[in-house]
Amino acid sequence: MQTGEFPMIQTFESALSAADFESTVELTNFPAVFRGCASDWDAYSKWNPFNSGLDYLEERAGSVEVEAMLSRTAPIFNGDIRSHERVSLPFSDFIRFCKQHISDKGNGSGVDAKSADLYHIPEDYRPGQIYLAQFPILNDEKEEKVQLKILRQDIQTPTLLGEKSLSSINFWMNSAQARSSTHYDPHHNLLCVVSGRKKVVLWPPSASPSLYPMPIYGEASNHSSVGLENPKLSDYPRAEHSLKQSQEITLNAGDAVFIPEGWFHQVDSDELTVAVNFWWQSNIMSNMHEHMDSYYLRRITRRLIDREMSLVVSKPSSTDLRHLSEHIDQSHIEMAEGGNDNLGNESIKKGLSTLHEKASLHDLDPSASQALHELISLVHDHVNAVETSKGLQHTSPSCSEGEKSKFLVNALSCLEDDRVAHLLWNLEASRLRDVLLAMARYFPRTLEALIIHMLSPIAAEVLTQKFDEIDQQTGEEDRNQFFREFYGAFDDEAAAMDIILSRKESFAFQAFKSVLDKYLGVNIASPTINI
């Protein structure tokens, strides 16, 4: 599988010291495979189901009451409690189901009637639909509920874990092939295969958008809502890229994998696979004090919003200004010269005439002059279209409801889809300054129409980014002069500034909605925004 931006998962053929593991593996928050990590355990030889291991486990812990998962969707076992049932039964009966699976393999026999009656298991369940998952051998908070602690003496804490304070040690055993649904855990995890084989597919936390995590407020918030194989792309279009962001590793008996907190993983287990995992809290979470939670939440959310906006406001790779120029025809000027005798067209007609006069003086370089011509032509097209449909007053500082809806819907449109934003983005900051000053001086009503009626949220974001670049490239006096002339072109300077900022915030809000959807599985409605 492709690995995207991440390197291949490293495999260690020999044991690491605790210090080396912490410095070279754990602190990177990147998975690693350790061959033979559990091959020196007593469990490695004693628990093997194909070498009297079932009899041994039954003898050691047969009377222990365990809780097994029942799934009608086997071999897939989903973590969502709505998709499975849990039943309590003696460990010896679970072992018997494993033996029954071996004897009945291939004939489709179900659970016998006696077991079904005793443990309220539907008779049409197969033994393969019963999975003993995450049953504690050690638990630092619920010691009284650690029924399988008798098996603790057969395993050893791997040397690479050193003196870590473990949250829990868990026992996993499936009779038939099983797959855990894609999920992440809130702890660091060392998964050790004692017998059998597991294939583990791993995704970094940054792959969350393509995995569609369940809503953060739900009971299965750490699970993906889309299957790895054959996802319904009409419902989950981003899932198309999920495999490209993943890596797959295979663990044989004795092997282990370190799965950092937050890493999504899907685990496929061969029949009669037995495993043990160790969970512990990461240093980051251990040192994250509750009184700082709200601050970190805001910082991380802001960083994700900025990243989402940068994905949208990125320079187009295959489109340039020539494509926009193709849409600008000499007929624009002819229409302006022969257009309706109203304030809007008359203003633009005078502006275009002035443009030709100024162009002959070479006040602007060719690219700035072209951009100025195209911006004026875009405004001309917009005014004609609006006036043809229902009329529009240039000096009105408000937008129609239709325009507001368009702005909100297209708030995260790409630069290629927004001609004004594309034009602004492709101009260097110094040239855009010259263009805006020319509009403020010679075409003030056109500039007003551009900002009030045509500046979309993404265009507002681009414009303010260019303003920041102008700030960095000019001295204080020139900077102040530029903004005085720019805003001085508007009848209401404060309203113009409010429109730019409101639409910029509309763009950021749409990015925020996208972050909630991609990373938290939450969809919210847009608020009423003053456009």
Salt bridges, closest charged atoms under 4 A:
GLU26 OE1 - LYS164 NZ 2.71
GLU26 OE2 - HIS188 NE2 3.95
ASP55 OD1 - LYS99 NZ 2.74
GLU58 OE1 - LYS99 NZ 3.23
GLU67 OE1 - ARG86 NH1 3.75
ASP80 OD1 - ARG82 NH1 3.70
ASP93 OD1 - ARG96 NH2 3.23
ASP112 OD2 - ARG96 NH1 3.35
ASP124 OD2 - ARG72 NH1 3.12
ASP185 OD1 - HIS183 NE2 3.78
ASP185 OD2 - HIS265 NE2 3.28
GLU229 OE2 - ARG179 NH2 3.48
ASP235 OD2 - LYS232 NZ 3.45
ASP255 OD2 - ARG35 NH1 2.86
ASP268 OD1 - ARG179 NE 2.71
ASP270 OD2 - ARG197 NE 2.98
GLU271 OE1 - HIS101 NE2 3.17
GLU271 OE2 - LYS105 NZ 2.79
ASP306 OD1 - ARG302 NH2 2.75
GLU308 OE2 - LYS518 NZ 2.81
ASP320 OD2 - ARG322 NH2 2.97
GLU346 OE1 - LYS349 NZ 3.23
ASP363 OD2 - LYS358 NZ 3.37
ASP365 OD2 - ARG431 NE 2.36
ASP381 OD1 - HIS332 NE2 3.26
ASP381 OD1 - HIS380 ND1 3.83
GLU401 OE2 - LYS404 NZ 3.66
GLU403 OE2 - HIS382 NE2 3.92
GLU428 OE1 - ARG431 NH1 2.75
ASP434 OD1 - ARG433 NE 3.59
GLU448 OE1 - ARG445 NE 3.17
GLU461 OE1 - LYS504 NZ 2.94
ASP471 OD1 - ARG479 NE 3.86
GLU485 OE1 - ARG441 NE 2.76
ASP491 OD1 - ARG445 NH2 3.64
ASP517 OD2 - ARG238 NH1 3.39
